[in-house]
Amino acid sequence: MGNRDRDHLTAAGRSNLGRRTFLKLTGTATVVATTGLVGILDSGQAPDRLRTRKLHREALAQAQEPPDVVGQWSALVDLPIVAIHMHLLPDGNVLAWGKPETPPAPSFGVEAAVWDPTLASPTFYGAHDPYVTIYCSGHSFLEDGRLLAAGGHIGDFVGSKIVSVFDFSTRTWSRGPDMHGARWYPTNTTLANGDVVVVSGSISGSQVNRIPEVWNAATGWRTLNGAKLSLPLYPWMHLAPTGKVFNSGPRGTTRYLDTRGLAAGRRWDPRTSEIATLSATLPERHDPAGRQDPRDRWEQVIRIQRPERGSL
């Protein structure tokens, strides 16, 4: 497994690339938050991974709309940190944090910041987590708007059991109950009932945490021992209309995880005896002339249907 966390650029190289700059969308259109930026910034290889793609006619037509309808890009905003992880908070502010190996601006001093993008002059507030280095943690919002961060960074591929919760109203962190196992680069998914399931994450070195855990506000963590499975770091997990959690990648085999009930009875896609049941071969893209472009990856839309009444 390659170290997808290591930044191949020197400190000077990072500085020269201006990696602390950020664009924001302004106007009356809704601010858009993206998660795909995480892997690009974190790898330090954005120029090699970004590919020019043709715009659809709809996008071209939209580009002709006035800014008060579709919004417009602002000038670059200089951030005091490298914003590898970012969350749009319920109050409209943005919480962001970086990696320990890329220190914040000396005048700022901490690796996590709250940014108010509505102010004309960029304003940042320190939001240091005193319990764990939250870089490489899993994170998802709770029903009340707080952010739950599971695991964190002790060293490369060395995870933590610590859980911390960020309250946007006070801009402070609180300590949650520890997980049963350490995790570095896990994925959090908030469930329909407000619980949070966390999967994968490195314990130490090449040892990946194979046992999902579910957090509940009243009872803490429970393990899903019947759902042991080795998944890549930061697997792509989504809450499906069925209430199960859908794993769409990055591997080509897709799965459902049922998080309900006792730990011993839960497993991936329990409708069959196989763990891997929904196999999706994702085709390479081709140009109109039928020639395969090796620079392009595949893309696919996965439709997750709502179940019939009374079934899952």
N, C-alpha and C positions, 0 to 999 in steps of 0.2 A: 504494500500500500504506500503510495507516494505521500509525501508530506505536503498536503494542499494548503497548509497554513503558512509555510515558510515564504517570506518575502524575498524574492531573488534580487531585489534592488538594494543597493547600499543606502545608508542614511542620506548621503549627499544626493544620490539619484532620486530618492523619494522627494526630497526638498525641491529639486529642480523640476520635477513633474508637477509640483503644486497640488499634491494630492489632498490638501485640506480645503480645496475650493469646492463649491457646491452651487448648483443652479436651483432656483425655486420657480414655481409656476405662480404667476400673480394674475390679478383680475378678479372678476366675479365668479369665474368657474371654480369648481371645487378643487382644493389642493390634492394632488395625487401622490400616494406613497407607494414605493415599489420595494420588493424584497430581492429581486434578481441582482441588485447592485451589490449585495453583500459578497457574493463569490468573486465578482470582478475586482472590487477594491481589495479584498483580502488576499487574492493570489498575487497581486503585483504584476499581472500580465495582461492588463486590459487592452493594450494595443494589439496583442496577438489574438484576442478572443472576440473583439468587436468586429463585425462584418457589415458592410454596407448592403442594405436590402432595398428592393424596390418598394415604393409606397403604393398602397392600394388607392384606387380612384377615390374611395370615400375619404381617405386621409388627405389626399390632395385637395379635395373639395372643402374639407374642413379647414385646411390651412388658409383658405380665402375668407373665412368668416372673421368678423371683427373681434378684437381682443376681449371686449366686454361680454362676448358669448362663449368663446372657447378658451379664454385666458391667454397669457403671454409669459415668456421667460424673462426673468429679471437678469440683472448683471450678476457676475460671480460674487458669491459671499465667502469671505475668508473665515473658516472655522478654526477654533483653537485646538481641535483634535482631528485625527483621521477617523471619520465617522463610518466605521465598518458596520455597526449595527445601529439601526434607526427605528423609532416608533413614533407615530403620530398620536399624541395624547388626547384625551377627551376634551381638554380645555383649549386645543388648537396649537399648543406648543409641541416641540419635537424633542424627544429624549434620544441621545446618541452616545456611543462610547467606542473606544478604539482598543488597540492592542498594547501590551506592556512594552514591547520592543520599539514602539514608535511613541516616544513621550509627547505629552501635550505641550503647547506653547509655554515657555517659561513663565510668562505673565499670568497664565491661567492655573497651572499647577495640578489639576486632577484629570483623570482619563475619561470621565463621564460628564456630559453637559446637557442642560436644558436650553433650547434655543427658541426664542419667540420670533417666528418668521413674519409676523404682521407688522413689526416695527421697522421704520425706514432705516434706522441705524441698528446694525446687528447687535443683539443683546444676548449674552450667554450667562447661565447660572451654573455653578458647580453642583454636581450630583454624585459625589463619590459614594460607592458602596463600601462600607467599612467591614463587611463580613467576608467577602470573597472577591477575587479578581473576576469580574463578570464576563470578561472576554471569553468566547467559546462556550458560553452557557446557552441553554435553550430558554426561550422566552415567549410568553403569550399573555394576552389580557384576560383578567377575570371579569366577572359580570359587573362589578362595581367600578371598573375602569382602572384598577390597580394592575401593575405588570408583575407577573411571577417569573422569576429567573431561576432555573434549575441547573445546578452544577457550575462549572467555571474552570478557570485556568490556574493550575499549579505549575505546570511546565508543558512543553510540547507533548501532546498525546497523554498527558496526565490530568485526570479529571478530579472534581471535588463532589462531595455529597451535599454541600451546603445549598440551601434555598433562601433566597431573599426576595422581598416584595417591595416594589416602588410605588409610593403614593403620590400621584401627581398634584394633589391639593396642597401637600406640605413640602413636596420635592425632597422627600427623605425615604430611606430604605429601612425595612424592619426584617428581623430574622424569622424565617419560617422553619418548620420541622425538617430535619435532614432526611434525604432520601436513603434507601437501604443500600444503594450502590453508587459509586462515583461515576461521573459522566463529564466528558469533554467533547463538545460538538454534538449534543443530543438535539432532538426536536420535540418541542412542546406543542400540544394541540388542545385547545379548550373545547370541552364537550357541551352538548346541548343543556345538560343539567348544571353546568357551571364547574364541574370537575375538570381537571387537567391530566392528560396522559402524556408521559414522556417516554420516548423510545431511543434506543441506540446510545451512542456516546462512548468514547474511549475511556477505559478505566486506567490503563497504563500501557504504554508501548502499543503493541498490536492487539492487546486484549480488549475486545469490544463488549460493552454491557449488553447481554442478550435478553434481559428480562425487563419488559415494560413495567412501569409503575403508574398508579393513578392517585392523584392528590384530591382530597376532599377537605373543605374548610373546617368541618367539624371533627373529622376522624383522622386527618393526616394522610399518610401514604399507605397503599396496599400494593403488593406485587402481583403480577399476572404470571405465575410460574408455569402455567399451561401454555403460554405464548412465547416460549423461548425461541428467539430467531436472531441470527447475526445479520444486521443491516449495515449499509454504508453510513458513515458519519453524516449528520444532518439529512436524514432521509426526508422525502417529500410526502408529508402527511396532511390529509384534508378531512374535515368532518363531513360525512355523507348525509343525505336526507334520511337514510335508514337509522341514523344514530351511531352507526359503526364508523370507524376511521379508515379511510382509504389511503393506501400507500401507492403513489403513482410513479415512483422512481427513487433514485436514478437508474436502477436496474430495469431491464425490459419486462420482468415479470411483476404484475401488479397484484395487490392483496387487500383484503379487508381484515381489520382487527376488531373483534367484539370485546369491549371492555367491561361488560356487565357481569354481575354475579361474583361468586367466590373465586379466589385466585386459581385454585387447582382446575377449574372447569373452563378456563378461557383459552382461546387459541386463535390463530390467524384463519380467517374464513372457515368457521366451524360447520359450514353447510356440507362439506365433503371431508373425506379422510385425508386429503392432501393439504399440505401447508400452502404450496404454490399452486393456485388454481386458475387465475385469470392471466394467461400468458398473452402478452401483446407484442407482436413483432412490429417495430416502429420503422417505417420505410425511409430510405434516403430520399431527399428531394431531387427532382429533375427539372431541367429547364425545358421550355416549350419545344426545343429541337430534339428532346429525348436524351440529351447528354447529362450524365451525372456530374454534378459539381462537387469535387472532393472537399471543398472548403465548407460546404453546408452540412449542418447536422440535420437530424430528422425533427419533425414536429407532428403532433397528433392531438386532436381534441377527443377527450374521454368524456362520454356522457354517463353520468351516474343517475339512474332513474329512481324516482320515488317508488317505494314498494307498494304492492296492492294492500288494501286495508286488511289488517290482521296478520300480516306476514312481515318478515324481515329478510 
